[in-house]
Amino acid sequence: MSRALPVLVALAAQVQLVPGPSAVPADPLRLEGGDPDDHAFARAAFGLRRGETPDEAVLRLGLAAVRATDRFRRVDGELVEGGVRLRLDPWP
């Protein structure tokens, strides 16, 4: 048993006792403008899920989908670190 003690101590030292970053990935879709209902429509239309990493093709397709809802006068978007930023200008 005494020979196993150093091994157990070494293994225990490798265990992370302090919680690390959240296991839930950050929201990749950042929305500006509009109200919570507008944000819900834009999120549903864009179709980007948590944990997905968007690229130019995803951005173009998502922008087209949000614009097709005709809920917004103008929709602009850009790729940002780890996601997409959408600027929404809803109809009055």
C-alpha positions in Angstrom: 0.0 0.0 0.0 2.9 2.4 0.8 4.2 2.0 -2.8 0.8 3.1 -4.2 0.7 6.3 -2.1 3.2 8.3 -4.3 1.3 7.3 -7.4 -2.0 8.4 -5.9 -0.5 11.7 -4.7 0.8 12.3 -8.2 -2.6 11.6 -9.8 -4.4 13.7 -7.3 -2.1 16.7 -8.1 -3.2 16.5 -11.7 -6.9 16.8 -10.8 -8.3 20.3 -11.3 -10.0 21.3 -8.0 -10.9 24.8 -9.1 -13.7 24.9 -11.7 -12.6 25.9 -15.1 -14.4 27.8 -17.8 -18.1 27.0 -18.3 -18.9 23.9 -20.3 -21.6 25.8 -22.2 -20.1 27.4 -25.3 -20.5 31.1 -25.7 -23.3 32.4 -27.9 -21.9 32.9 -31.4 -24.6 35.3 -32.5 -24.4 38.8 -31.1 -27.3 41.1 -31.9 -27.6 44.9 -31.9 -30.8 46.8 -32.4 -34.4 45.7 -32.1 -36.2 44.3 -29.1 -36.2 40.7 -27.7 -38.9 39.6 -30.2 -36.8 40.9 -33.1 -33.8 39.0 -31.6 -35.8 35.8 -31.4 -36.9 36.1 -35.0 -33.3 36.8 -36.2 -31.9 33.9 -34.2 -34.4 31.5 -35.5 -33.9 32.7 -39.1 -30.1 32.7 -38.9 -30.0 29.2 -37.6 -26.6 29.4 -35.9 -26.3 27.0 -32.9 -24.2 27.3 -29.8 -20.8 25.9 -30.4 -20.8 26.3 -34.2 -18.0 28.3 -35.7 -19.4 30.4 -38.6 -17.5 31.2 -41.8 -18.2 33.5 -44.8 -20.7 31.0 -46.3 -22.7 30.7 -43.1 -22.7 34.5 -42.7 -24.1 35.0 -46.3 -26.7 32.3 -45.9 -27.8 33.6 -42.5 -28.0 37.2 -43.6 -30.2 36.1 -46.6 -32.4 34.1 -44.3 -32.9 37.0 -41.8 -33.6 39.5 -44.6 -36.1 37.1 -46.1 -38.3 37.4 -43.0 -39.0 41.0 -44.0 -39.2 41.9 -40.4 -36.3 44.3 -40.7 -35.8 47.4 -42.8 -32.0 46.7 -42.8 -29.8 43.8 -41.6 -26.0 44.0 -41.6 -23.6 41.5 -40.3 -19.9 40.6 -39.9 -17.8 37.9 -38.7 -16.2 38.6 -35.3 -14.0 36.5 -33.1 -15.9 33.3 -32.4 -19.2 34.3 -34.0 -21.3 36.8 -35.9 -22.5 40.3 -35.1 -25.8 41.3 -36.6 -27.1 44.8 -36.7 -30.9 44.9 -36.9 -33.0 47.9 -38.0 -36.6 46.8 -37.6 -39.5 48.4 -39.3 -41.3 51.0 -37.1 
